[in-house]
Amino acid sequence: MKKKIEPSMTWEEAPDTIGPDELAKILGVGEPNARSKFDEKGFPRIPGLGNLRKADKEAARLYLQGINIKTNQKEAITGLLLFELKKLNTKLDEKNKEVVESANC
């Protein structure tokens, strides 16, 4: 019987540069499965590192969503902008919540 693996890291919690171990934690898959993603043709690995499997987390995220940053640059830039806007909105919401809580004290 297969053991179900739950994601233990979010994209936001991951470092800017990820390896198969972080990808496995984000996706909730085994490390061999994550390593096989890194070995796929077209996966956005950082070049020049030899056998070391590392990728920019946002490029990997776009790739997993079916957006190839090399062939769909406009779509990739739009995706990156949306990720950044989401992060800014989350930070703004947290800041607003802090202001409201401090005003209520």
Secondary structure by P-SEA (a helix, b strand, c coil): cbbbbccccccccccccccaaaaaaaacccaaaaaaaaacccccccccccccccccaaaaaaaaacccccccaaaaaaaaaaaaaaaaaaaaaaaaaaaaaaaac
